[in-house]
Amino acid sequence: MTTNSEFKAWRVEEQNGEYVGAEKSLSTADLPDGDVLIRVSHSSLNYKDALSASGNKGVTRSFPHTPGIDAAGEVVDSDTGNPSNGSPVIVTGYDLGMNTDGGFGEYIRVPAAWCVPMPEGWNTRTAMIYGTAGLTAGLCVQKLLTMGAKPEQGKVAVSGASGAVGTVAVELLAKLGFDVVAISGKADHADDLKALGAKEVVGRETLAEEKKPLVKPAFANAVDTVGGSPLAELLKQIKPGGSVSCCGLVAGPGLQTTVLPFILRGVNLLGVDSVEIPLPEKEAVWKKFSGEWACPKTEASARDIGRSELDGALKAFLKGESAGKIVLDHSK
């Protein structure tokens, strides 16, 4: 690629044992090898970005580094011709923002196989309102539907409902006609969750640790975004034949449970990966969100920030103080 441009990026560096993020001037010549050079206009904030910015070596092995696991923008230079120069694209998952410089910079260079064409009628900001979090929520719901989930079966729970994945899951499930029970530890967000369509909002004590291996079934199906002990407790409360889509681990990666929900009630635990799945599966969900799965309340409530606001926003993620969707606008 011959294109060489100077650009701004929010770069994380190690300084005296601490990891500090700040705006830096870089050159596209410094970007990693790849088929496609993209001018990024928008990104979105995710928990994994906050981990990368904090120096978590399980996410990012070496620094300096530009986080941002999501990016949307315009192709500037393409070795393969597909995607073509000038076309708008979405890039999420794979290694973007982890060990490959990500969407917190105004340019990225990635393999062509990472790029999804922008759905018709969408723009880069709208795509990044959803981002990986929205994609994950959509994949969770799609798995429940594939397993035969229907509104008439009963209530559907969403754990971690006030988070970036949870809020989209709440609105989408409500849009599809389900009675949604939003489970959140943030009581001050109850009105917001009801505005998204939740019929009920309950506290995280609903999933408090219970010694019994099974309890009275309360939910037909569920989307779990937190993992750990809350997921173990949720499995105990699913009706026979019901399913739980699992996509998160903020409560921990461990899962201490018994086989009883699975062998006595036929409960299904469905793993959801939004990172390495085939591109056509990502594209199918993006197209649904740009059409019949559109979540207008989520879109209307999204908050835009500039690069100078990234540090505070990412630290809020780590403290569990972030809610809703935050979009990075490189023009701000």
C-alpha positions as CSV (number, residue, x, y, z in Angstrom):
1,M,0.0,0.0,0.0
2,T,1.3,3.4,-1.0
3,T,-1.0,5.5,1.1
4,N,0.8,7.3,3.9
5,S,-1.0,9.7,6.2
6,E,-0.5,11.3,9.6
7,F,-3.3,10.8,12.0
8,K,-4.4,11.0,15.6
9,A,-4.9,8.0,17.9
10,W,-5.5,7.5,21.6
11,R,-2.4,5.5,22.5
12,V,-1.7,3.5,25.7
13,E,1.9,3.4,26.9
14,E,3.6,2.0,30.0
15,Q,5.1,4.6,32.2
16,N,6.9,3.7,35.4
17,G,4.8,0.6,35.8
18,E,1.5,2.3,35.1
19,Y,-0.5,2.3,31.8
20,V,-1.4,5.8,30.6
21,G,-3.6,6.7,27.6
22,A,-3.2,9.9,25.6
23,E,-3.7,11.3,22.2
24,K,-0.7,10.8,19.9
25,S,0.3,11.7,16.3
26,L,1.0,8.6,14.3
27,S,1.6,7.6,10.6
28,T,-0.2,5.0,8.6
29,A,3.3,3.7,7.7
30,D,3.5,2.5,11.4
31,L,0.3,0.4,11.2
32,P,0.5,-3.4,10.9
33,D,0.4,-5.2,7.6
34,G,-3.0,-5.9,6.1
35,D,-5.1,-5.8,2.9
36,V,-7.3,-2.8,3.7
37,L,-6.5,0.7,5.0
38,I,-9.6,2.3,6.6
39,R,-10.2,5.9,7.7
40,V,-12.2,5.4,10.9
41,S,-14.9,7.9,11.7
42,H,-16.5,6.1,14.7
43,S,-15.7,3.4,17.3
44,S,-17.5,2.3,20.4
45,L,-16.5,1.5,23.9
46,N,-16.4,-2.0,25.4
47,Y,-15.2,-3.6,28.6
48,K,-12.4,-5.3,26.6
49,D,-11.2,-1.8,25.6
50,A,-11.0,-0.8,29.2
51,L,-9.0,-3.9,30.1
52,S,-6.6,-3.2,27.3
53,A,-6.2,0.4,28.4
54,S,-5.4,-0.8,31.9
55,G,-2.5,-2.9,30.7
56,N,-4.3,-6.3,31.0
57,K,-1.8,-8.7,29.3
58,G,-4.6,-11.2,28.8
59,V,-6.1,-8.8,26.2
60,T,-3.0,-6.9,24.9
61,R,0.4,-8.4,25.1
62,S,2.6,-5.4,24.2
63,F,2.5,-1.6,24.4
64,P,2.4,1.1,23.2
65,H,-1.0,0.1,21.7
66,T,-4.1,1.7,20.3
67,P,-7.3,0.0,21.7
68,G,-10.7,-0.1,20.1
69,I,-12.2,-3.5,19.2
70,D,-14.8,-1.8,17.0
71,A,-14.4,0.5,14.0
72,A,-16.5,1.8,11.2
73,G,-15.3,4.0,8.4
74,E,-14.3,4.3,4.7
75,V,-11.9,2.1,2.8
76,V,-9.0,4.3,1.6
77,D,-6.8,1.7,0.0
78,S,-7.5,-2.0,-0.7
79,D,-5.0,-4.5,-2.1
80,T,-7.7,-6.9,-3.0
81,G,-10.3,-4.6,-4.4
82,N,-12.9,-6.2,-2.1
83,P,-13.9,-4.2,-0.2
84,S,-13.5,-1.4,-2.8
85,N,-11.9,2.0,-2.2
86,G,-14.5,4.4,-0.9
87,S,-16.9,1.8,0.5
88,P,-18.1,2.1,4.1
89,V,-17.3,-1.0,6.3
90,I,-17.6,-2.3,9.8
91,V,-14.8,-4.1,11.6
92,T,-15.4,-5.9,14.9
93,G,-13.8,-8.7,16.7
94,Y,-10.9,-10.9,15.5
95,D,-7.7,-9.3,16.8
96,L,-8.7,-5.6,16.3
97,G,-7.9,-3.5,19.3
98,M,-6.3,-6.4,21.1
99,N,-2.9,-6.9,19.6
100,T,-3.7,-5.1,16.3
101,D,-4.1,-1.3,16.5
102,G,-7.8,-0.5,16.8
103,G,-10.6,1.9,16.3
104,F,-9.4,4.5,18.9
105,G,-7.1,5.7,16.0
106,E,-8.3,7.6,12.9
107,Y,-6.9,4.8,10.7
108,I,-6.6,1.0,10.9
109,R,-5.1,-1.5,8.6
110,V,-6.7,-5.0,8.7
111,P,-7.2,-8.2,6.6
112,A,-10.0,-7.9,4.0
113,A,-11.6,-10.9,5.7
114,W,-12.4,-8.8,8.8
115,C,-14.5,-6.2,6.9
116,V,-18.3,-6.3,6.7
117,P,-20.0,-4.1,4.2
118,M,-22.1,-1.4,5.8
119,P,-25.8,-2.4,5.6
120,E,-27.9,-0.3,3.3
121,G,-29.4,2.7,5.1
122,W,-26.9,2.7,7.9
123,N,-24.0,5.0,8.6
124,T,-20.8,4.6,10.6
125,R,-22.2,6.2,13.8
126,T,-25.3,4.0,13.8
127,A,-23.2,0.9,13.3
128,M,-21.0,1.9,16.3
129,I,-24.0,2.5,18.6
130,Y,-24.4,-1.3,18.3
131,G,-20.8,-2.3,17.9
132,T,-19.6,-5.6,19.4
133,A,-22.0,-5.2,22.3
134,G,-25.0,-5.0,20.0
135,L,-23.7,-7.7,17.8
136,T,-23.3,-10.0,20.8
137,A,-26.8,-9.2,22.0
138,G,-28.2,-10.0,18.6
139,L,-26.3,-13.3,18.5
140,C,-27.6,-14.2,22.0
141,V,-31.2,-13.6,20.9
142,Q,-30.7,-15.4,17.6
143,K,-29.5,-18.5,19.5
144,L,-32.6,-18.4,21.7
145,L,-34.8,-18.1,18.7
146,T,-33.0,-21.0,16.9
147,M,-33.6,-23.1,20.0
148,G,-37.3,-22.4,19.6
149,A,-37.8,-19.6,22.2
150,K,-41.3,-18.0,21.9
151,P,-42.9,-15.2,23.9
152,E,-45.8,-17.5,25.0
153,Q,-43.4,-19.8,26.9
154,G,-42.9,-17.2,29.6
155,K,-40.6,-14.6,31.0
156,V,-37.1,-14.0,29.6
157,A,-34.4,-12.8,31.9
158,V,-31.5,-10.6,31.0
159,S,-28.7,-10.4,33.5
160,G,-26.4,-7.4,33.6
161,A,-29.3,-5.6,31.9
162,S,-28.0,-2.1,32.3
163,G,-24.7,-2.9,30.5
164,A,-23.9,-2.3,26.8
165,V,-24.9,-5.9,25.8
166,G,-27.8,-6.1,28.2
167,T,-29.6,-2.9,27.2
168,V,-29.7,-4.0,23.5
169,A,-30.9,-7.5,24.5
170,V,-33.7,-5.9,26.6
171,E,-34.9,-3.7,23.8
172,L,-34.6,-6.4,21.1
173,L,-36.4,-9.1,23.1
174,A,-39.2,-6.6,24.1
175,K,-39.5,-5.6,20.4
176,L,-39.9,-9.3,19.5
177,G,-42.8,-9.6,22.0
178,F,-41.1,-11.2,25.0
179,D,-41.9,-10.3,28.6
180,V,-38.4,-9.2,29.7
181,V,-37.2,-9.3,33.3
182,A,-34.2,-7.1,33.5
183,I,-31.7,-8.1,36.3
184,S,-29.4,-5.3,37.3
185,G,-27.4,-4.2,40.3
186,K,-28.0,-0.5,39.4
187,A,-31.4,0.4,40.9
188,D,-31.1,4.0,39.6
189,H,-31.4,2.6,36.0
190,A,-34.7,0.8,36.5
191,D,-36.7,3.5,34.7
192,D,-34.3,3.4,31.8
193,L,-34.7,-0.3,31.5
194,K,-38.5,-0.1,31.6
195,A,-38.3,2.6,28.9
196,L,-36.4,0.0,26.8
197,G,-39.3,-2.4,27.2
198,A,-38.6,-4.4,30.3
199,K,-41.8,-5.5,32.1
200,E,-39.9,-6.0,35.3
201,V,-36.7,-4.8,36.8
202,V,-35.2,-6.7,39.7
203,G,-31.9,-6.5,41.6
204,R,-29.0,-8.8,41.4
205,E,-30.2,-10.5,44.7
206,T,-32.5,-12.4,42.3
207,L,-29.3,-14.4,41.4
208,A,-27.9,-14.5,45.0
209,E,-26.0,-17.7,45.7
210,E,-28.4,-20.5,46.8
211,K,-27.1,-23.8,48.1
212,K,-30.0,-25.8,46.6
213,P,-29.0,-27.4,43.2
214,L,-32.4,-26.4,41.8
215,V,-35.1,-23.8,42.7
216,K,-38.6,-23.1,41.5
217,P,-38.4,-22.2,37.8
218,A,-39.0,-18.5,37.1
219,F,-37.9,-17.9,33.5
220,A,-38.5,-19.7,30.2
221,N,-35.2,-18.5,28.7
222,A,-32.5,-16.0,29.4
223,V,-29.5,-14.0,28.2
224,D,-26.6,-13.9,30.6
225,T,-24.0,-11.3,30.2
226,V,-22.1,-11.7,33.5
227,G,-21.1,-15.3,34.0
228,G,-19.8,-16.6,37.3
229,S,-22.1,-17.3,40.2
230,P,-25.0,-15.4,38.8
231,L,-25.0,-17.7,35.7
232,A,-25.0,-20.7,38.0
233,E,-28.0,-19.4,39.9
234,L,-29.8,-18.4,36.7
235,L,-29.5,-22.0,35.4
236,K,-31.4,-23.2,38.5
237,Q,-34.3,-21.0,37.6
238,I,-34.9,-21.9,34.0
239,K,-38.1,-23.8,33.1
240,P,-37.8,-27.3,31.6
241,G,-36.5,-27.2,28.0
242,G,-35.4,-23.5,28.3
243,S,-32.2,-22.0,27.2
244,V,-29.6,-19.5,28.4
245,S,-27.4,-17.7,26.0
246,C,-24.1,-17.0,27.7
247,C,-21.7,-14.2,26.5
248,G,-19.9,-12.5,29.4
249,L,-17.7,-13.0,32.4
250,V,-17.7,-9.8,34.4
251,A,-18.7,-11.8,37.5
252,G,-15.9,-14.2,36.8
253,P,-14.9,-17.0,34.3
254,G,-15.7,-19.8,36.7
255,L,-18.9,-21.8,36.7
256,Q,-19.7,-23.8,39.9
257,T,-22.9,-25.7,39.1
258,T,-24.3,-29.2,39.0
259,V,-25.6,-31.2,36.0
260,L,-29.2,-31.2,37.5
261,P,-30.6,-28.3,35.4
262,F,-29.4,-30.1,32.3
263,I,-30.4,-33.7,33.1
264,L,-33.6,-33.0,35.1
265,R,-35.0,-30.0,33.2
266,G,-33.3,-30.3,29.9
267,V,-31.9,-26.8,30.2
268,N,-29.6,-25.7,27.3
269,L,-26.5,-23.5,28.0
270,L,-25.6,-21.8,24.7
271,G,-22.2,-20.2,24.3
272,V,-22.0,-17.1,22.2
273,D,-18.9,-15.9,20.5
274,S,-18.9,-12.6,18.7
275,V,-15.1,-12.4,17.9
276,E,-14.1,-15.3,15.7
277,I,-17.4,-16.3,14.1
278,P,-17.6,-16.4,10.3
279,L,-18.1,-13.1,8.6
280,P,-21.5,-14.2,7.1
281,E,-22.9,-14.7,10.5
282,K,-21.9,-11.2,11.6
283,E,-23.3,-9.7,8.4
284,A,-26.6,-11.4,8.9
285,V,-27.0,-9.9,12.4
286,W,-25.9,-6.4,11.2
287,K,-28.5,-6.6,8.4
288,K,-31.3,-7.4,10.9
289,F,-30.3,-4.5,13.2
290,S,-30.4,-2.2,10.1
291,G,-34.0,-3.5,9.4
292,E,-36.5,-5.4,11.5
293,W,-34.3,-5.6,14.6
294,A,-33.7,-1.9,14.8
295,C,-33.6,-0.6,18.4
296,P,-34.6,3.1,18.2
297,K,-34.5,3.7,21.9
298,T,-30.9,2.4,22.2
299,E,-30.0,4.5,19.1
300,A,-31.6,7.7,20.6
301,S,-29.9,7.3,24.0
302,A,-26.4,6.7,22.8
303,R,-23.8,9.2,24.0
304,D,-21.0,10.5,21.8
305,I,-17.5,11.4,23.1
306,G,-14.2,12.6,21.7
307,R,-10.8,11.1,22.2
308,S,-10.0,13.4,25.1
309,E,-12.9,11.8,27.1
310,L,-11.8,8.2,26.6
311,D,-9.7,7.9,29.7
312,G,-12.5,8.7,32.1
313,A,-15.1,6.7,30.2
314,L,-12.9,3.6,30.2
315,K,-12.1,3.9,33.9
316,A,-15.9,4.1,34.5
317,F,-16.2,0.7,32.8
318,L,-13.7,-0.9,35.2
319,K,-15.5,0.6,38.2
320,G,-18.8,-0.8,37.0
321,E,-20.2,2.7,36.6
322,S,-20.8,2.7,32.9
323,A,-24.3,2.2,31.4
324,G,-25.8,2.3,27.9
325,K,-23.9,2.9,24.6
326,I,-20.9,5.2,24.2
327,V,-19.7,6.1,20.7
328,L,-16.3,7.5,20.0
329,D,-16.5,10.2,17.3
330,H,-13.1,11.1,15.8
331,S,-14.4,14.4,14.6
332,K,-15.1,15.7,18.1
